[in-house]
């Protein structure tokens, strides 16, 4: 059985249609309404905003995590004093790699790929380092 070739649809359009479910990032002007953070978590969130000003998706993720653990922080101030929050928002390891690909017109493109690991407490990761013997 021959599968008909798709015409008129580029690889970029196909990828965009598959990624349409991704939630919308925070507005870049920071005039958004977010639930308040615990008093101890606010300085950590401000440091993330200052360190990574052009990463609104990361800001949103950090805010959601800090907001969700706020009740625990209020009950256990020793977590804040021990620097746990700073360790939560700073990745342990970052790997950047190139991803070459060819579009439908035969042109070569090179994109950047990232692998960010925030904790190795569950053991080493092997997904990015897999190899097979030849």
C-alpha positions as semicolon CSV with decimal commas, in nm:
position;residue;x (nm);y (nm);z (nm)
1;X;0,000;0,000;0,000
2;X;0,145;0,332;-0,103
3;X;0,110;0,623;0,137
4;X;0,035;0,946;-0,049
5;X;0,290;1,223;-0,008
6;X;0,177;1,530;0,180
7;X;0,190;1,838;-0,032
8;X;0,182;2,201;0,071
9;X;0,267;2,135;0,438
10;X;0,613;2,221;0,562
11;X;0,791;2,054;0,852
12;X;0,769;2,378;1,051
13;X;0,387;2,390;1,006
14;X;0,358;2,029;1,115
15;X;0,563;2,088;1,430
16;X;0,365;2,404;1,510
17;X;0,035;2,216;1,480
18;X;0,158;1,944;1,716
19;X;0,275;2,203;1,971
20;X;-0,051;2,397;1,973
21;X;-0,145;2,245;2,309
22;X;0,139;2,421;2,493
23;X;0,007;2,667;2,749
24;X;0,048;3,034;2,683
25;X;0,352;3,195;2,852
26;X;0,336;3,491;3,085
27;X;0,317;3,832;2,918
28;X;0,656;3,993;2,877
29;X;0,548;4,321;3,036
30;X;0,503;4,149;3,376
31;X;0,164;4,316;3,419
32;X;0,003;3,983;3,494
33;X;-0,191;3,873;3,796
34;X;-0,026;3,589;3,984
35;X;-0,123;3,454;4,323
36;X;0,093;3,597;4,601
37;X;0,397;3,403;4,715
38;X;0,505;3,338;5,070
39;X;0,719;3,617;5,211
40;X;1,024;3,388;5,217
41;X;0,978;3,281;4,853
42;X;0,942;3,630;4,703
43;X;1,317;3,720;4,710
44;X;1,402;3,391;4,540
45;X;1,146;3,459;4,266
46;X;1,283;3,812;4,220
47;X;1,634;3,669;4,178
48;X;1,505;3,432;3,908
49;X;1,343;3,727;3,727
50;X;1,669;3,923;3,741
51;X;1,891;3,630;3,638
52;X;1,674;3,509;3,349
53;X;1,476;3,812;3,227
54;X;1,386;3,666;2,885
55;X;1,243;3,332;3,003
56;X;0,873;3,388;3,081
57;X;0,789;3,016;3,068
58;X;1,057;2,947;3,328
59;X;0,925;3,235;3,543
60;X;0,578;3,082;3,528
61;X;0,705;2,736;3,624
62;X;0,911;2,871;3,914
63;X;0,619;3,078;4,039
64;X;0,384;2,777;4,027
65;X;0,629;2,562;4,224
66;X;0,703;2,832;4,483
67;X;0,332;2,903;4,522
68;X;0,250;2,533;4,569
69;X;0,514;2,485;4,842
70;X;0,433;2,812;5,024
71;X;0,231;2,639;5,301
72;X;0,525;2,408;5,374
73;X;0,765;2,705;5,385
74;X;0,546;2,879;5,640
75;X;0,542;2,570;5,861
76;X;0,914;2,493;5,821
77;X;1,126;2,810;5,805
78;X;1,439;2,597;5,839
79;X;1,399;2,502;5,471
80;X;1,435;2,866;5,372
81;X;1,729;2,920;5,609
82;X;1,900;2,611;5,466
83;X;1,895;2,751;5,112
84;X;1,656;2,488;4,974
85;X;1,471;2,736;4,752
86;X;1,789;2,860;4,587
87;X;1,882;2,500;4,505
88;X;1,536;2,431;4,363
89;X;1,548;2,714;4,109
90;X;1,908;2,666;3,990
91;X;1,972;2,366;3,762
92;X;2,237;2,117;3,861
93;X;2,342;2,051;3,501
94;X;2,282;2,210;3,162
95;X;2,375;2,060;2,828
96;X;2,340;2,253;2,504
97;X;2,369;2,073;2,171
98;X;2,298;2,137;1,805
99;X;2,018;1,976;1,609
100;X;2,075;1,988;1,233
101;X;1,773;1,919;1,011
102;X;1,671;1,953;0,647
103;X;1,343;2,121;0,552
104;X;1,110;2,019;0,270
105;X;1,302;2,234;0,018
106;X;1,632;2,062;0,103
107;X;1,781;2,353;0,302
108;X;1,990;2,272;0,606
109;X;1,893;2,435;0,937
110;X;2,065;2,414;1,274
111;X;1,870;2,461;1,596
112;X;1,985;2,447;1,956
113;X;1,869;2,174;2,189
114;X;1,886;2,184;2,566
115;X;1,886;1,923;2,839
116;X;1,838;2,076;3,182
117;X;1,861;1,862;3,494
118;X;1,757;2,011;3,826
119;X;1,836;1,715;4,050
120;X;2,024;1,388;4,029
121;X;1,882;1,261;4,357
122;X;1,707;0,972;4,178
123;X;2,028;0,865;4,009
124;X;2,216;0,942;3,690
125;X;2,028;1,014;3,373
126;X;2,116;0,827;3,056
127;X;1,866;0,954;2,803
128;X;2,101;1,206;2,639
129;X;2,404;0,976;2,657
130;X;2,269;0,652;2,514
131;X;2,494;0,464;2,274
132;X;2,494;0,124;2,112
133;X;2,796;-0,094;2,031
134;X;2,862;-0,146;1,663
